[in-house]
């Protein structure tokens, strides 16, 4: 009996020690090690070293100017003028399409809708679908097309403007192709990717909708980017 009491007493001491030590150990991992283990998403586009340095976590790191998508104005499916990427507190997902598309556009917007539905309650994310067929895709045409997706509840905007404006935004802003296919009567060449942009207007990812795993990766990396945005905006 004495041996049993001693064994039970030892077990209680061990359990108590674990209860007391474990929270401190977890705090150490999260607070001290967590920042070092956090891996941010890449930034796409041209990078330019400024020649200056910043001190980060005790290390001198060269300052870098990254490619930024300049804010731009387009017209949405309701005929409203939209200042796109002008809000420095929002993350954006962008794609290019046209309503008369006979290839992957419908699938692309179905995948965009899948992502939008996953984050429907998150006010930090905007979704922008931009037509490359600006002569045909008027706000009224876009509005009729968009009804299937009920975009209003998802902060999802279908956008149009002048051809030159859209092509410039695609090529020089988002670094993707957008041009008319001269071999087809109503054909256009454009990217099959959903594009992730952070609140600083840096491109953080391209995700080809022809591969389901790529869109699944976008969903996961959107979560990572939201964490990064919150971390950067939180007071120290």
TORLO-34640 format. One record per residue: x, y, z of N, C-alpha, C, CB in turn. Coordinates in steps of 0.2 Angstrom, whole numbers, plus 5000, padded with zeros to 4 digits. Glycine has a CB too. Layout:
N
   n_c1   n_c2   n_c3   ca_c1   ca_c2   ca_c3   c_c1   c_c2   c_c3   cb_c1   cb_c2   cb_c3
      X      Y      Z       X       Y       Z      X      Y      Z       X       Y       Z
...
***
This chain:
236
   n_c1   n_c2   n_c3   ca_c1   ca_c2   ca_c3   c_c1   c_c2   c_c3   cb_c1   cb_c2   cb_c3
   5004   4994   5000    5000    5000    5000   5004   5006   5000    4995    5000    5006
   5010   5006   5004    5014    5012    5005   5017   5013   4998    5020    5011    5010
   5019   5008   4994    5022    5009    4987   5017   5012   4983    5025    5002    4985
   5011   5010   4983    5006    5013    4979   5005   5020   4980    4999    5009    4980
   5005   5022   4987    5004    5029    4988   5010   5033   4986    5003    5030    4996
   5016   5030   4986    5022    5034    4984   5021   5035   4976    5028    5030    4986
   5019   5030   4973    5019    5030    4966   5013   5035   4963    5017    5023    4963
   5008   5035   4967    5002    5040    4965   5005   5047   4967    4996    5038    4969
   5008   5048   4972    5011    5054    4974   5016   5057   4969    5014    5054    4981
   5020   5052   4966    5025    5054    4961   5022   5056   4955    5030    5048    4960
   5016   5053   4953    5012    5054    4947   5009   5061   4948    5007    5049    4946
   5007   5063   4954    5004    5069    4955   5009   5075   4954    5000    5070    4961
   5015   5074   4957    5020    5079    4956   5022   5080   4949    5026    5076    4960
   5023   5074   4945    5025    5075    4938   5019   5079   4934    5026    5068    4935
   5013   5077   4935    5007    5081    4932   5007   5088   4934    5000    5077    4934
   5008   5090   4940    5009    5097    4942   5014   5100   4939    5009    5097    4950
   5020   5097   4938    5026    5100    4935   5025   5102   4928    5032    5096    4936
   5021   5097   4925    5020    5098    4917   5015   5104   4917    5016    5091    4914
   5010   5104   4921    5005    5109    4921   5008   5116   4922    4999    5108    4926
   5013   5116   4926    5017    5123    4928   5022   5125   4922    5020    5122    4934
   5025   5120   4919    5030    5121    4915   5028   5122   4908    5036    5116    4915
   5023   5118   4906    5021    5118    4899   5019   5125   4896    5015    5113    4898
   5015   5129   4900    5013    5135    4897   5019   5140   4895    5008    5139    4902
   5024   5140   4900    5029    5144    4899   5033   5142   4893    5034    5144    4905
   5034   5135   4892    5037    5132    4886   5034   5134   4880    5038    5125    4887
   5027   5134   4880    5023    5136    4874   5024   5143   4872    5016    5134    4874
   5024   5147   4877    5025    5154    4876   5032   5156   4873    5024    5158    4883
   5037   5152   4876    5044    5153    4873   5044   5151   4866    5049    5148    4877
   5041   5146   4864    5041    5144    4857   5037   5149   4852    5037    5137    4856
   5031   5151   4855    5027    5156    4851   5030   5163   4850    5020    5156    4853
   5032   5165   4856    5035    5172    4856   5042   5173   4854    5034    5175    4863
   5046   5168   4856    5053    5169    4854   5055   5165   4848    5057    5166    4860
   5052   5160   4847    5054    5156    4841   5049   5157   4835    5054    5148    4842
   5043   5159   4837    5038    5159    4832   5039   5164   4826    5031    5161    4835
   5042   5170   4828    5044    5175    4823   5049   5172   4818    5046    5181    4826
   5054   5169   4821    5059    5166    4816   5057   5161   4812    5065    5164    4821
   5052   5157   4814    5049    5152    4810   5044   5154   4805    5046    5146    4814
   5041   5160   4806    5036    5162    4801   5039   5164   4794    5033    5169    4804
   5036   5161   4789    5038    5162    4782   5033   5166   4778    5039    5155    4779
   5035   5171   4776    5030    5176    4772   5030   5174   4765    5032    5183    4773
   5025   5176   4762    5024    5174    4754   5029   5178   4750    5017    5175    4752
   5031   5176   4745    5036    5180    4740   5032   5186   4738    5039    5175    4735
   5037   5191   4735    5034    5197    4732   5036   5196   4725    5036    5203    4735
   5032   5197   4720    5033    5196    4713   5035   5202   4709    5028    5192    4709
   5039   5202   4704    5040    5208    4700   5047   5210   4701    5035    5214    4702
   5049   5216   4698    5056    5219    4698   5057   5221   4705    5056    5224    4693
   5063   5220   4708    5066    5222    4714   5072   5227   4713    5067    5216    4719
   5072   5232   4717    5077    5237    4716   5080   5238   4723    5075    5243    4713
   5087   5237   4724    5090    5239    4730   5091   5246   4731    5097    5235    4731
   5089   5249   4737    5090    5256    4737   5097   5259   4739    5085    5259    4742
   5101   5254   4742    5108    5256    4744   5107   5258   4752    5110    5262    4741
   5102   5258   4755    5101    5259    4762   5099   5252   4766    5096    5264    4764
   5100   5253   4772    5099    5246    4776   5094   5248   4782    5106    5244    4779
   5091   5243   4784    5086    5243    4790   5089   5238   4795    5079    5242    4788
   5087   5239   4801    5089    5234    4807   5083   5230   4808    5092    5238    4813
   5083   5224   4807    5078    5219    4808   5080   5213   4812    5074    5217    4802
   5077   5213   4818    5079    5207    4823   5087   5207   4824    5076    5200    4820
   5090   5213   4825    5097    5213    4826   5101   5212   4820    5098    5208    4831
   5098   5212   4814    5102    5211    4808   5101   5217   4803    5101    5204    4805
   5107   5219   4800    5106    5224    4795   5104   5221   4788    5113    5227    4793
   5098   5223   4786    5095    5220    4780   5094   5226   4775    5088    5217    4781
   5097   5224   4768    5096    5230    4763   5089   5231   4762    5100    5227    4757
   5087   5238   4761    5081    5240    4759   5080   5239   4752    5080    5247    4761
   5073   5236   4750    5072    5234    4743   5065   5238   4741    5071    5227    4743
   5065   5241   4735    5059    5243    4732   5056   5238   4728    5060    5250    4728
   5050   5236   4730    5047    5230    4726   5042   5233   4721    5043    5225    4731
   5040   5229   4716    5035    5231    4711   5028   5232   4714    5035    5226    4705
   5025   5238   4713    5019    5239    4715   5014   5240   4710    5019    5246    4720
   5008   5238   4711    5002    5239    4706   4999   5246   4707    4997    5233    4706
   5000   5250   4703    4997    5257    4704   4990   5257   4705    4999    5262    4699
   4987   5261   4709    4979    5261    4709   4976   5263   4703    4977    5266    4715
   4970   5261   4701    4967    5263    4695   4960   5263   4695    4969    5257    4689
   4956   5266   4691    4949    5267    4691   4946   5263   4685    4947    5275    4691
   4941   5259   4687    4937    5256    4682   4930   5256   4684    4939    5248    4681
   4925   5254   4679    4918    5254    4681   4915   5247   4682    4914    5257    4674
   4911   5247   4688    4909    5240    4690   4902   5238   4686    4908    5240    4697
   4900   5233   4688    4894    5230    4685   4888   5234   4686    4893    5223    4687
   4888   5238   4691    4882    5243    4693   4883   5250   4689    4882    5243    4700
   4888   5251   4686    4890    5257    4682   4893   5262   4687    4883    5260    4680
   4896   5260   4693    4899    5264    4698   4907   5264   4696    4898    5262    4705
   4909   5270   4697    4917    5271    4696   4920   5268   4702    4919    5279    4695
   4925   5264   4701    4928    5260    4707   4936   5262   4707    4928    5252    4706
   4938   5264   4712    4945    5266    4713   4948   5259   4716    4947    5272    4718
   4951   5255   4712    4954    5249    4713   4961   5249   4716    4954    5244    4707
   4962   5245   4722    4968    5245    4725   4970   5252   4729    4974    5243    4721
   4965   5256   4730    4966    5262    4733   4966   5262   4741    4961    5267    4731
   4963   5256   4743    4962    5255    4750   4968   5251   4753    4956    5252    4752
   4972   5255   4757    4978    5252    4760   4977   5247   4766    4984    5257    4761
   4971   5245   4767    4970    5240    4772   4967   5234   4769    4965    5243    4777
   4966   5233   4763    4963    5227    4760   4968   5223   4756    4957    5230    4755
   4966   5217   4756    4970    5212    4752   4965   5210   4746    4971    5205    4756
   4968   5209   4740    4964    5208    4734   4966   5202   4730    4965    5214    4729
   4960   5199   4727    4961    5194    4722   4959   5196   4716    4958    5187    4725
   4963   5195   4710    4961    5198    4704   4961   5193   4699    4965    5204    4702
   4957   5193   4694    4958    5189    4688   4955   5193   4682    4954    5183    4688
   4957   5191   4676    4955    5194    4669   4951   5188   4665    4961    5196    4665
   4945   5191   4662    4941    5186    4658   4937   5190   4653    4936    5182    4663
   4933   5187   4650    4928    5191    4646   4921   5186   4645    4930    5193    4639
   4916   5189   4644    4909    5185    4645   4908   5181   4639    4903    5190    4645
   4911   5182   4633    4910    5178    4627   4915   5173   4627    4910    5182    4621
   4919   5172   4632    4925    5167    4632   4922   5160   4631    4929    5168    4638
   4925   5156   4627    4923    5149    4626   4927   5144   4629    4921    5148    4619
   4932   5146   4632    4937    5141    4635   4937   5141   4642    4945    5144    4633
   4942   5144   4646    4942    5142    4653   4939   5148   4658    4949    5141    4655
   4936   5153   4655    4933    5158    4659   4928   5156   4664    4931    5164    4655
   4923   5152   4662    4918    5150    4666   4921   5146   4672    4913    5146    4663
   4925   5142   4671    4929    5138    4676   4933   5143   4681    4933    5133    4673
   4936   5148   4678    4940    5152    4682   4936   5156   4687    4943    5157    4677
   4930   5158   4684    4925    5162    4689   4922   5158   4694    4920    5166    4685
   4921   5151   4692    4918    5147    4697   4923   5146   4703    4917    5140    4694
   4930   5145   4701    4935    5145    4706   4936   5151   4710    4942    5143    4702
   4935   5157   4707    4935    5163    4710   4930   5163   4715    4935    5169    4705
   4924   5161   4713    4918    5161    4718   4919   5156   4724    4912    5158    4714
   4923   5150   4722    4924    5146    4728   4929   5149   4733    4928    5140    4725
   4933   5153   4731    4938    5157    4735   4934   5162   4739    4944    5160    4732
   4930   5166   4735    4926    5171    4738   4921   5169   4744    4922    5175    4733
   4918   5163   4742    4913    5160    4747   4917   5158   4754    4910    5154    4744
   4923   5156   4753    4927    5154    4759   4928   5160   4763    4933    5150    4757
   4929   5166   4760    4930    5172    4764   4925   5177   4764    4937    5175    4762
   4919   5175   4764    4913    5179    4763   4912   5184   4769    4907    5175    4762
   4914   5181   4775    4913    5185    4781   4919   5190   4782    4912    5181    4787
   4925   5189   4778    4931    5193    4780   4931   5200   4776    4937    5189    4778
   4931   5205   4780    4930    5212    4777   4937   5214   4774    4927    5217    4782
   4942   5211   4775    4949    5213    4773   4950   5211   4766    4954    5210    4777
   4946   5207   4762    4947    5205    4756   4942   5207   4751    4947    5197    4756
   4945   5210   4745    4941    5212    4739   4942   5207   4733    4942    5219    4737
   4937   5206   4729    4938    5202    4723   4937   5206   4717    4934    5195    4724
   4941   5206   4712    4940    5210    4706   4941   5205   4700    4945    5216    4706
   4936   5205   4696    4936    5202    4689   4936   5207   4684    4930    5196    4689
   4941   5207   4680    4941    5213    4675   4941   5210   4668    4948    5216    4675
   4936   5213   4664    4935    5210    4657   4941   5213   4652    4928    5212    4654
   4943   5209   4647    4948    5211    4642   4944   5213   4636    4953    5206    4641
   4937   5211   4636    4933    5213    4630   4929   5219   4631    4928    5207    4628
   4932   5225   4632    4929    5231    4634   4924   5233   4630    4934    5236    4636
   4925   5232   4623    4920    5235    4618   4913   5231   4619    4922    5234    4611
   4913   5225   4621    4907    5221    4621   4904   5221   4629    4908    5214    4619
   4909   5220   4633    4907    5219    4640   4905   5226   4644    4912    5215    4644
   4899   5228   4643    4897    5234    4646   4895   5233   4653    4891    5238    4642
   4894   5238   4657    4892    5236    4664   4885   5232   4664    4890    5243    4668
   4881   5233   4659    4875    5230    4659   4876   5222   4658    4870    5233    4654
   4880   5221   4653    4882    5214    4651   4886   5211   4657    4887    5214    4645
   4890   5214   4660    4894    5211    4666   4889   5210   4672    4899    5216    4669
   4884   5214   4673    4879    5214    4678   4875   5207   4677    4874    5220    4679
   4873   5206   4671    4869    5200    4669   4873   5194   4670    4866    5200    4662
   4879   5194   4668    4884    5188    4669   4885   5187   4676    4890    5190    4665
   4886   5192   4680    4888    5191    4687   4882   5189   4692    4890    5198    4690
   4876   5189   4690    4870    5188    4694   4871   5180   4697    4864    5188    4690
   4874   5176   4693    4875    5169    4695   4878   5168   4701    4878    5165    4689
   4883   5173   4702    4888    5172    4708   4886   5176   4714    4895    5174    4706
   4880   5180   4713    4878    5185    4719   4884   5188   4722    4875    5181    4724
   4888   5192   4718    4894    5195    4720   4894   5201   4726    4898    5198    4714
   4888   5204   4726    4887    5209    4731   4889   5207   4738    4880    5212    4731
   4887   5201   4740    4888    5199    4747   4895   5197   4748    4883    5193    4749
   4899   5196   4743    4906    5194    4743   4911   5199   4742    4907    5188    4739
   4909   5206   4741    4914    5211    4739   4918   5209   4733    4919    5212    4745
   4914   5207   4728    4917    5205    4722   4914   5209   4716    4915    5197    4720
   4918   5212   4713    4917    5217    4708   4919   5215   4701    4920    5224    4709
   4914   5216   4696    4916    5214    4689   4917   5221   4685    4910    5210    4685
   4923   5222   4682    4925    5228    4680   4926   5229   4673    4931    5230    4684
   4925   5235   4670    4927    5236    4663   4929   5244   4662    4920    5235    4659
   4932   5245   4657    4934    5252    4655   4936   5252   4648    4940    5254    4660
   4940   5257   4646    4943    5257    4639   4948   5252   4638    4946    5264    4638
   4949   5249   4632    4954    5244    4631   4961   5245   4633    4953    5242    4623
   4963   5251   4631    4970    5253    4633   4971   5253   4640    4972    5260    4630
   4966   5256   4644    4967    5256    4651   4967   5249   4654    4961    5259    4655
   4963   5244   4652    4963    5237    4655   4970   5234   4653    4957    5233    4652
   4972   5235   4647    4978    5231    4644   4984   5234   4648    4979    5232    4637
   4984   5240   4649    4990    5243    4653   4990   5241   4660    4989    5251    4653
   4984   5240   4663    4984    5238    4670   4986   5230   4670    4976    5238    4673
   4984   5226   4666    4986    5219    4665   4993   5218   4665    4982    5216    4660
   4996   5222   4659    5003    5221    4658   5008   5224   4663    5004    5223    4651
   5007   5230   4664    5012    5234    4668   5010   5234   4675    5012    5241    4666
   5004   5233   4677    5002    5232    4684   5003   5225   4687    4995    5235    4685
   4999   5220   4684    4998    5213    4686   5003   5209   4683    4991    5211    4686
   5007   5211   4678    5012    5208    4674   5010   5201   4671    5018    5206    4679
   5004   5202   4668    5001    5196    4664   4999   5199   4657    4995    5193    4668
   4998   5194   4653    4996    5195    4646   4988   5198   4646    4997    5190    4641
   4987   5202   4641    4980    5204    4639   4980   5207   4633    4977    5209    4645
   4977   5204   4628    4977    5206    4621   4972   5203   4617    4984    5206    4618
   4970   5206   4611    4965    5203    4607   4969   5197   4602    4962    5208    4602
   4965   5192   4602    4967    5186    4597   4965   5187   4590    4965    5179    4600
   4969   5190   4586    4967    5192    4579   4965   5186   4575    4973    5195    4576
   4966   5180   4577    4965    5174    4573   4957   5172   4574    4969    5168    4575
   4954   5175   4579    4947    5174    4581   4943   5180   4581    4946    5170    4588
   4936   5179   4579    4932    5185    4578   4931   5188   4585    4925    5183    4575
   4930   5184   4590    4929    5187    4597   4933   5184   4602    4921    5187    4599
   4940   5184   4600    4944    5180    4605   4949   5185   4608    4948    5175    4601
   4951   5183   4614    4956    5187    4618   4961   5182   4621    4953    5191    4623
   4967   5184   4622    4972    5181    4626   4973   5184   4632    4979    5180    4622
   4972   5180   4638    4973    5183    4644   4975   5177   4649    4967    5186    4647
   4977   5179   4655    4980    5175    4660   4975   5170   4663    4983    5179    4666
   4976   5164   4665    4972    5159    4668   4973   5159   4675    4973    5152    4665
   4976   5164   4678    4978    5164    4685   4974   5169   4689    4985    5166    4686
   4972   5167   4695    4970    5171    4700   4976   5175   4704    4965    5168    4706
   4976   5181   4705    4982    5185    4707   4981   5188   4714    4984    5191    4702
   4985   5186   4718    4984    5189    4725   4989   5195   4726    4987    5183    4730
   4986   5200   4729    4989    5207    4730   4988   5209   4737    4986    5212    4725
   4993   5211   4741    4993    5213    4747   4991   5220   4748    4999    5212    4751
   4990   5223   4754    4988    5230    4755   4993   5235   4753    4986    5231    4762
   4999   5233   4752    5004    5238    4749   5004   5237   4742    5011    5236    4752
   5000   5234   4739    4999    5233    4731   5005   5229   4728    4999    5240    4728
   5008   5225   4733    5013    5220    4730   5010   5213   4728    5018    5218    4736
   5012   5211   4722    5009    5204    4720   5012   5199   4724    5010    5203    4712
   5008   5194   4727    5011    5189    4732   5010   5182   4729    5007    5190    4739
   5006   5181   4724    5005    5175    4721   5001   5175   4715    5002    5170    4726
   5003   5170   4710    4999    5168    4704   4996   5161   4705    5003    5169    4698
   4990   5159   4704    4987    5153    4705   4983   5151   4699    4983    5153    4711
   4985   5146   4695    4982    5144    4689   4976   5140   4690    4987    5140    4684
   4970   5142   4688    4964    5139    4689   4963   5132   4686    4958    5144    4687
   4967   5131   4681    4967    5124    4678   4969   5119   4682    4971    5124    4671
   4972   5120   4688    4974    5115    4693   4971   5117   4700    4982    5115    4693
   4967   5112   4702    4963    5113    4708   4968   5114   4714    4958    5107    4709
   4973   5111   4714    4978    5112    4720   4981   5119   4720    4984    5107    4719
   4981   5122   4714    4984    5129    4714   4979   5134   4718    4985    5131    4707
   4972   5133   4717    4967    5137    4720   4967   5135   4727    4960    5136    4716
   4967   5129   4729    4968    5127    4736   4974   5130   4739    4968    5119    4737
   4979   5131   4736    4985    5134    4738   4983   5142   4740    4991    5133    4734
   4980   5145   4735    4978    5152    4736   4974   5152   4742    4974    5154    4730
   4969   5148   4743    4965    5148    4750   4969   5148   4756    4960    5143    4750
   4974   5144   4756    4979    5143    4761   4983   5149   4762    4983    5137    4761
   4986   5152   4756    4990    5157    4757   4987   5164   4758    4994    5158    4750
   4980   5164   4756    4976    5170    4758   4976   5170   4766    4969    5170    4755
   4975   5165   4769    4975    5165    4777   4982   5167   4779    4974    5158    4779
   4988   5165   4776    4994    5167    4778   4995   5174   4777    5000    5163    4774
   4993   5177   4772    4993    5184    4770   4989   5188   4775    4991    5186    4763
   4983   5186   4777    4979    5190    4782   4983   5190   4789    4973    5186    4783
   4986   5184   4791    4990    5184    4797   4996   5189   4796    4993    5177    4798
   4999   5189   4791    5005    5194    4790   5002   5201   4790    5008    5193    4783
   4996   5203   4787    4994    5210    4787   4992   5212   4794    4987    5210    4783
   4989   5207   4798    4987    5209    4805   4993   5210   4809    4983    5203    4808
   4998   5205   4808    5005    5206    4812   5008   5213   4811    5010    5201    4810
   5008   5215   4805    5011    5221    4803   5007   5227   4805    5012    5222    4795
   5001   5227   4806    4997    5233    4808   4996   5233   4816    4990    5232    4805
   4998   5227   4819    4997    5227    4826   5002   5231   4830    4997    5220    4829
   5000   5235   4835    5006    5238    4839   5010   5234   4842    5002    5243    4844
   5016   5236   4843    5022    5231    4846   5020   5231   4853    5029    5234    4845
***
